[in-house]
Amino acid sequence: MRAVRLLRRLDGLLAAGERAMAVLLTILLVLAVAAAVVARNLIAMPSQNLLEAAPLLVLWLALVGASLALRRDRHIRLELVLRFAPPSLRRAARVLTGFFGAAVMTVLCTAAVGFVRGEIEIFGSRGWAGVVFPLFFAAAAFRFLLQAVTAAWDPEGRSR
């Protein structure tokens, strides 16, 4: 089906951007930690900005990685009962969980936008660092929706 192919193509573009972002974030994390160690031990001038950057980079890296794991279906699932269910029931469960997951992620994305607005009001430009939350929830909502649509209209995965 054309719509499924288009959604998968968009998913591929999103994944390519996420992989590039993961590489960039990893490089930045290594540089920030190395610079913090050098500043503290060799120059005897610890940098608070570098020390604050590392956990923030780890957060971004974790959420980008979680989004990529969701794309590859490598996330944690509780499906012990579905293992023994017939394929038609598994397909229906995949459609339902996809739509449910997309709905939950959409609600969380909306809440995260409000969170980021509050962060910006409180912390100014530093509050923009929290934009990773709505971005993650939006990507997760898209991926859950893609899962539901794929299971409903393309159960064989023919358009891959």
C-alpha positions in Angstrom: 0.0 0.0 0.0 1.3 3.4 -0.9 0.5 5.1 2.4 2.5 2.5 4.3 5.5 2.9 2.0 5.4 6.7 2.4 5.2 6.3 6.2 8.1 3.9 6.2 10.1 6.2 4.0 9.5 9.1 6.5 10.5 6.7 9.2 13.8 5.9 7.4 14.5 9.6 7.1 13.8 10.2 10.7 16.0 7.2 11.6 18.9 8.6 9.5 18.6 11.9 11.3 18.5 10.2 14.7 21.6 8.1 13.9 23.5 11.2 12.8 22.4 12.9 16.0 23.5 10.0 18.1 26.9 10.1 16.6 27.2 13.9 17.1 25.9 13.6 20.7 28.4 10.9 21.5 31.3 13.0 20.2 30.1 16.0 22.1 29.8 13.9 25.3 33.3 12.6 25.0 34.7 16.0 24.3 32.7 17.6 27.2 33.9 15.0 29.7 37.5 15.1 28.4 37.5 18.9 28.6 36.1 18.8 32.1 38.8 16.4 33.2 41.6 18.5 31.6 40.2 21.8 33.1 39.9 20.3 36.5 43.2 18.3 36.7 45.7 20.2 34.4 44.5 23.8 34.6 42.9 23.5 38.1 39.9 25.4 36.9 36.8 23.2 36.9 34.1 24.4 34.5 30.6 24.2 35.8 29.1 24.5 32.3 31.1 21.4 31.1 30.0 19.5 34.2 26.3 20.4 33.6 26.6 19.5 29.9 27.5 15.8 30.4 24.2 14.7 32.0 22.2 16.7 29.5 24.0 15.0 26.6 23.4 11.6 28.2 19.7 12.4 28.5 19.5 13.4 24.8 21.6 10.3 23.7 19.3 8.0 25.8 16.1 9.4 24.3 17.4 9.3 20.7 18.6 5.8 21.3 15.2 4.8 22.7 13.5 6.2 19.7 15.8 4.1 17.4 15.1 1.0 19.6 11.4 1.6 19.1 11.9 1.8 15.4 13.6 -1.6 15.3 11.1 -3.2 17.7 13.9 -3.6 20.3 12.0 -2.0 23.1 10.7 -3.9 26.2 7.5 -5.7 25.6 5.3 -7.8 27.8 3.8 -10.3 25.5 4.1 -13.7 27.2 0.4 -14.5 26.5 0.6 -13.4 22.9 3.4 -15.9 22.2 0.9 -18.7 22.4 -2.0 -16.8 20.7 -3.0 -17.4 17.0 -1.5 -15.0 14.4 -4.8 -13.1 13.9 -5.0 -12.3 17.6 -1.3 -11.2 17.7 -2.0 -8.9 14.7 -5.1 -7.4 16.4 -3.1 -6.8 19.5 -0.3 -5.1 17.5 -2.9 -2.8 15.9 -4.5 -2.0 19.2 -1.2 -1.4 21.1 0.1 0.7 18.2 -2.9 3.0 18.3 -2.9 3.1 22.1 0.8 3.8 22.2 0.4 6.6 19.7 -2.4 8.1 21.7 -0.4 8.0 25.0 2.7 9.4 23.3 0.7 12.2 21.8 -0.7 13.2 25.2 2.8 13.1 26.6 4.1 15.2 23.7 1.5 17.8 24.5 2.4 17.8 28.2 6.1 18.0 27.3 5.6 21.1 25.2 4.0 22.8 28.2 7.0 21.6 30.3 9.5 23.1 27.9 7.6 26.4 27.9 7.8 26.5 31.7 11.5 25.7 31.5 12.2 28.5 29.1 10.3 30.9 31.4 12.3 29.9 34.4 15.8 29.3 32.9 15.7 31.4 29.7 17.6 29.9 26.8 18.9 27.0 28.9 15.3 25.8 29.1 15.5 24.9 25.4 17.5 21.8 26.4 14.3 20.1 27.4 13.0 20.2 23.8 14.3 16.6 23.6 11.1 15.4 25.5 8.5 16.6 23.0 10.7 15.5 20.1 11.1 12.0 21.6 7.4 11.7 22.3 6.5 12.9 18.8 8.8 10.4 17.2 7.5 7.6 19.5 3.9 8.5 18.6 4.8 8.4 14.9 6.5 5.0 15.3 3.5 3.5 17.3 1.1 4.8 14.6 3.3 3.3 11.9 3.2 0.0 13.8 -0.6 0.1 14.0 -1.0 1.0 10.3 1.5 -1.6 9.1 -0.1 -4.3 11.2 -3.6 -3.4 10.0 -3.0 -2.8 6.3 0.2 -4.5 5.5 0.5 -7.5 7.8 3.1 -9.3 5.6 5.5 -6.3 5.6 5.5 -6.4 1.8 6.4 -2.8 1.4 9.7 -3.0 3.3 
